[in-house]
């Protein structure tokens, strides 16, 4: 988040003397570009997980990632972060209290939403942990049909 704010402040300073319409357009473009890159980043991580499949179950631009037909990550249309599953409500609350994430709207209390400005390593870890948790909850029969986890 700090990096985005620094970019915004730098841009606003440089655009101070420009017309009023142009800075608003550039500001909106900067925010949109940043969010799009993060969405692409999350999708690139999820795409590499064995047996992971993308869907848009509700229509309208959701990115829902599933393994064995069970969701492990979801980016909503608000495009402000990715929701992931945690092992339990207590872990989710710990992440919320630590400021790593927020309560994931529309999901069970064991899910958290990680903002797109979260640490890259934290994002990778939470996506993989959510994937592993959901994959482990699948029946042995379904697990046997999935590619091996490296």
C-alpha positions in Angstrom: 0.0 0.0 0.0 2.9 2.4 0.8 4.3 1.9 -2.7 1.0 2.8 -4.3 0.7 5.9 -2.1 4.2 7.0 -2.9 3.4 6.6 -6.6 0.2 8.6 -6.2 1.9 11.4 -4.3 4.7 11.6 -6.9 2.1 11.7 -9.7 0.0 14.3 -8.0 3.0 16.5 -7.5 4.0 16.2 -11.1 0.5 16.8 -12.3 -0.1 19.8 -10.1 0.2 22.3 -12.9 -1.6 20.3 -15.5 -5.3 20.6 -16.3 -7.8 19.3 -13.7 -9.2 16.6 -16.0 -5.9 15.0 -16.9 -4.7 14.3 -13.4 -8.0 12.6 -12.5 -7.7 10.3 -15.6 -4.1 9.5 -14.8 -4.9 8.9 -11.2 -7.7 6.5 -12.0 -5.5 4.8 -14.6 -2.7 4.3 -12.0 -5.0 2.7 -9.5 -6.6 0.5 -12.2 -3.2 -0.6 -13.5 -2.0 -1.5 -10.0 -5.1 -3.6 -9.3 -5.0 -5.3 -12.6 -1.3 -6.3 -12.1 -2.2 -7.8 -8.7 -5.1 -9.8 -10.2 -2.8 -11.1 -12.8 -0.2 -11.9 -10.2 -2.7 -13.9 -8.1 -4.0 -15.7 -11.2 -0.5 -16.6 -12.3 0.2 -18.2 -8.9 -3.1 -20.2 -8.8 -2.7 -21.3 -12.4 0.5 -23.2 -11.5 -1.0 -25.2 -8.7 -1.6 -28.8 -9.9 -5.2 -29.5 -10.7 -6.3 -25.9 -10.1 -9.1 -24.7 -12.3 -10.5 -21.2 -13.0 -14.2 -20.4 -13.1 -16.6 -17.4 -12.9 -19.4 -19.1 -10.9 -21.5 -16.0 -10.3 -20.7 -14.2 -13.6 -19.7 -10.6 -13.8 -15.9 -10.9 -13.6 -15.1 -13.1 -10.6 -11.9 -15.2 -10.6 -12.7 -18.3 -8.5 -9.9 -20.9 -8.3 -10.9 -24.4 -7.4 -9.3 -27.8 -6.9 -11.5 -30.9 -7.1 -14.5 -28.6 -7.6 -13.9 -26.8 -4.2 -12.9 -23.2 -4.1 -9.5 -22.2 -2.5 -9.2 -18.6 -3.8 -11.6 -15.9 -5.1 -11.1 -12.4 -6.5 -14.4 -10.5 -6.5 -15.6 -7.8 -8.9 -14.5 -5.1 -6.4 -10.9 -6.1 -7.4 -9.5 -5.1 -4.0 -7.9 -8.4 -2.9 -8.1 -12.2 -2.9 -10.1 -14.3 -0.4 -8.4 -17.4 0.8 -9.4 -20.2 3.2 -7.6 -20.7 6.5 -7.5 -23.8 8.7 -10.0 -22.4 11.2 -11.8 -19.3 12.5 -9.0 -18.6 15.1 -6.3 -18.4 12.4 -8.5 -16.1 10.3 -9.0 -13.9 13.3 -5.3 -13.9 14.1 -4.6 -12.7 10.5 -7.2 -10.0 10.8 -5.9 -8.8 14.2 -2.3 -8.8 12.8 -3.5 -6.6 9.9 -2.5 -9.2 7.3 -6.1 -9.4 6.0 -9.7 -8.5 6.6 -12.9 -10.6 7.0 -13.8 -12.0 3.6 -17.3 -10.8 2.8 -19.8 -13.5 1.7 -17.5 -16.3 3.0 -17.3 -18.4 6.1 -15.4 -16.8 9.0 -12.5 -19.1 8.3 -11.8 -17.1 5.1 -9.8 -13.9 4.9 -9.3 -11.3 2.2 -5.7 -10.4 1.5 -5.4 -6.9 0.0 -3.5 -6.7 -3.3 -0.8 -4.6 -1.6 0.1 -7.5 0.8 3.6 -8.8 0.9 4.4 -10.9 -2.1 5.8 -13.8 -0.1 2.8 -13.7 2.3 0.4 -13.8 -0.7 2.2 -16.8 -2.2 2.2 -18.6 1.1 -1.5 -18.0 1.9 -2.6 -19.0 -1.6 -0.6 -22.3 -1.4 -1.8 -23.0 2.1 -5.4 -22.5 1.1 -4.9 -24.8 -1.9 -3.3 -27.5 0.3 -6.0 -27.2 2.9 -8.8 -27.6 0.3 -7.0 -30.4 -1.5 -6.4 -32.3 1.7 -10.2 -32.1 2.4 -11.1 -33.8 -0.8 -12.0 -37.5 -0.8 -9.2 -40.0 -1.5 -10.8 -40.9 -4.8 -10.8 -37.3 -6.0 -7.3 -36.7 -4.7 -6.1 -39.7 -6.7 -7.3 -38.0 -9.9 -5.2 -34.9 -9.4 -1.7 -34.3 -10.5 1.0 -34.8 -7.9 1.8 -31.7 -5.7 5.5 -30.9 -6.1 
